Amino acid sequence: MKVDVAIAGGGPAGLAAAIHAARAGLSVALFEREELPRDKACGEGIMPPGLQALERLGARRHLEASDWAPILGIRYLQEDGSALEGRLPGAGGIGVRRTALARVLLDQAKEAGVSVHARTAVRAHGRSKTGMAPGRQRSWWLLTAWPRPCAQRRDWTFLPPGHVAMGCASTSA
């Protein structure tokens, strides 16, 4: 089967990209090597620009009140006791359970028509004049949403000249 966009990575960035692409009328397949929604100790502090992104997705209103708490400011403490603190702009940000955020974004992606493939790692891809082929899935675009360093993936060539690749890809599970 061929889709317009294949996305490798089912964290908040990959899910948000999948939602936007599907709502723009593109066919989307998302691949995540772990089970979804995934629990991970990162991505739990969402600053004002991130909240605006959640609002645009329509996802924030689906978070339950027990899943988040406001973050009005931030404070950095040094080992010597010195500190730096400041208030976040506007209404501030939120602290949210990663599982709750992932659940809401996953539900939004499925509602938008994204074909979600959990426990499916993208380990390699090919390229032709008719698009990308991450594994056996064919697509016009391959977007990767993984936080690992790009240097580990020097062997990956993304898209033909004139196209834009976002992020990095991983060859290991």
Helices and strands as residue ranges (DSSP letters): E 2-8, H 12-23, E 28-32, E 45-46, H 48-57, G 60-62, G 65-67, E 68-71, E 73-77, E 83-87, E 93-96, H 98-111, E 115-118, E 125-128, E 131-134, E 138-144, G 150-153
